[in-house]
Amino acid sequence: MNTGSLVTGGGEQQPCRSPVGGATVVGMTRVLVAFASKMGSTKEIAEAIGDRLTERGCAAEVRSAETVDSVDGYDAIVLGSAVYATRWRREAIQFLRRHRDRLTAGRTWLFESGWLGQRPSALVASPGGRRRANKVGAPAPVVFGGRLDLDLATGRMDRMLAKRMAGDARDWDEIKSWADQVADTLVTRRT
Ligand SMILES: Cc1cc2nc3c(=O)[nH]c(=O)nc-3n(C[C@H](O)[C@H](O)[C@H](O)COP(=O)(O)O)c2cc1C
């Protein structure tokens, strides 16, 4: 089991340790990274977050939101949804409905992925995303850029938009850095 600290970029970082056990490390923090993705780009963001949390010493599991029957056994939850027509994917909405009672403030993080083209000057989460964050006591969802690829688009609307707006606006450094913030919070929230 990896409970050692991780050295990256020349500096020693705190590992993502269990939130229980005080100063004594009793086990790795188990984090579920659930995602709702139609054309795969949000899934890849979730995987990048999972990889980073793992590098930081968490036991991160990345799963499609609709396959998660129970969140018992996880110390923290990250949920991400692609945004279509300003709305979250249904699987993400249902995930929150299903597990709302088990999600705790300070241990739940949300992200959305969507915008394409030029980076908007203000990145504001969708109204539904903000409302749902509020309901589970999580911070407003962080907003990442998305990807649209004509080869992966099957529906008529998706293909129409992909013909006009294909591109990849995901910023992997930004995504990694957000995952670091989650890991940092898990370290500092140790009691
Ligand atoms: C038909 C359609 C509607 C979309 N609507 C939005 C939207 O309202 N807001 C947004 O930020 N992105 C929107 N997008 C961009 C997608 O969210 C983006 O391509 C995302 O990365 C797709 O994620 P996925 O590959 O995980 O399904 C839309 C894309 C399509 C094809």
The ligand as an ORCA input file, in Angstrom:
! r2SCAN-3c Opt
* xyz 0 1
  C     -25.629     19.209    -29.068
  C     -24.616     19.747    -28.098
  C     -24.984     20.686    -27.125
  C     -24.033     21.191    -26.242
  N     -24.413     22.101    -25.304
  C     -23.499     22.621    -24.453
  C     -23.873     23.578    -23.455
  O     -25.019     23.960    -23.320
  N     -22.900     24.064    -22.650
  C     -21.609     23.664    -22.743
  O     -20.771     24.146    -21.993
  N     -21.225     22.736    -23.661
  C     -22.127     22.212    -24.511
  N     -21.758     21.273    -25.437
  C     -20.371     20.835    -25.497
  C     -20.175     19.505    -24.759
  O     -20.485     19.660    -23.412
  C     -18.714     19.066    -24.911
  O     -18.517     18.649    -26.224
  C     -18.349     17.996    -23.907
  O     -16.951     17.901    -23.813
  C     -18.941     16.646    -24.278
  O     -18.641     15.748    -23.253
  P     -18.628     14.176    -23.443
  O     -17.633     13.874    -24.531
  O     -18.194     13.654    -22.136
  O     -20.004     13.753    -23.805
  C     -22.684     20.753    -26.318
  C     -22.328     19.795    -27.287
  C     -23.264     19.300    -28.159
  C     -22.847     18.283    -29.183
*
